[in-house]
């Protein structure tokens, strides 16, 4: 298992909250999602997740520019194209269920 580093800001902020974690395991994607948090804060869940995912895409594009030199806008467009293709014609099932947090 190879977990990523927790961002320093998340460590500094006692009110930080993890919203998503994604793993490639057993030949598939496995996620934990903090569904319901945005609604509890008075926001519409789909819109807030869209904003969060848009920020994630921008972070990925910025990182790719730093590593490979490909421009941020070009990488964003490539990611969006890939996402739209996958949403229209999925290469794998996105199935899951709620799992209780271990005590």
N, C-alpha and C positions, 0 to 999 in steps of 0.2 A: 504494500500500500504506500502511495506517495502523495501525502496531503500537501497542499500549497501553504504558503506563509500567510498568516493573518495580517492584514494591512495595519501598519502602525497606528493610524487614526482610530481603527476599531479597538485596538488595545488601550489607547489613551481615553476614549470616550466611554464612561461607565454606562451610558444609555444606548450604546451601539447594539444593533440587532442583526443577526444573520437572516437574510431573506431567501437565499438559494444556494444550493450546493449541487454540483453535477459530477458524476463519476462515469467512466467507461469501465464496466465490469461484466464478466460472464458474457462477453461479446455484445453488450448493449448499453444503452444509456440508463442510468439510475439517478434520480434526483430527490432531493428533499426541498420542499417549498414551504415558505411561511405564508400560506393562504389564510386570509382573514385579517391579517395585520392592517392592511390599508383601510378596509371597511371599519375596523375599530377606531381608526384615526379620522373617520368622517370622509374618506375618499372612495370613489368607485374603483373596485378592484381591477377590472380590465384596463381602464385608462392608466391607473398607477403602474400596473405591471408593464404596460406598453412603454411608459416613460422610463422605467427601470431598465427594461431590455434595450431600449434605444441608447441609454447611457452605457450599457455593457458593450454594445456594438461599437460605440465610439472609442471606448477603452481598448477594445481588441484592435481596431484600426490604428489607433495611436501606437500601440505596442508593435504591430506589424511594420509600421513605418520605421520605427526605431530599429527593428531587427533586420528588415529586408530592404528598406528604402522605398517601398511602394507607397504612393501618396494616400493620405487618410481618406479623401473622398472616393478614390478608386476602390480602396478596400471596403469602405462602407457599401458602395454600390454592388460589389461582388458578393458581399455577405447578404444583402437584401435580395439579390437575384437568386442566390442559393436557397434562402429561406422561403421565398415565394414558390420556387420549384418544389421544394420539399412539402410545403403546405398543400400544394395542388395535387401532387402525386407522390405520396409518402413512400420512402424506401423501407420504413419499419413502422411497426405499431407503437403508439404511445399509450401504453396501458399502465395502470397503477392503482393504488389504493392508499388510504390513509393508514399510516403506521404510528402507533403510539410511541412517544418519546421514552427511551429507557429511563428507569428511575434510579 
